[in-house]
Amino acid sequence: LEQANAELTKLRTDFIDRVPIVQYEEVNKQLVGKTREVESLKEELDSAANRYR
């Protein structure tokens, strides 16, 4: 996750240089939403895995 965040920061910097801030904010909002969704799905998966141990 840390490596992904580092890569994301690098890409975000490049993106900011090329994309208007309004578009950046919208994409960032979508990214935050997807990140929360992934975290929720991971918790669900971990919970299911624990039930079958």
N, C-alpha and C positions, 0 to 999 in steps of 0.2 A: 504494500500500500504506500509506503514511504517513497519507493522508487517511482511509482505511478504519479504521486503528487509532485515529485521533483520534475518529472517529464512534463506534467501538466503545467507547472509554473513556467517552464521554458517555452512551451507551445503558446501559453497565454501571452507571454511577453511578445513573441513574434506576431501573434494575432492582433494584439493591441496596436502594434505599429502599422498594421495594414487595414484594419476594420474600424468603421466609425463606432464611437463609444456606445451608442444606443443599441446597435446590433450586438456588440460585445456583451452588454448587460443582459440582453435577452438570451443569448447563448449560455451565459454564465448561470442564469436562473434555471434554464433547462438542465444544465450539468448538475447543479445542486440537487434538483429534483430527482434526477436519475441516480445520483450517488446515494441519496436517502433510500430510494427504491432498492438498489443493490444491497445496501446494508440490511434492510428489512428482510429481503429474500435470503440473505446469508444467515440471519438469525433464525428464520423459519427452517432453513435447511439444517442448521446445527441442532435445532430442537428436534426435528424429525430423526436425525441421525442418532441423537441420544436416546430416543424412545426404542430404537432397535438394537441397542447395545446390550 
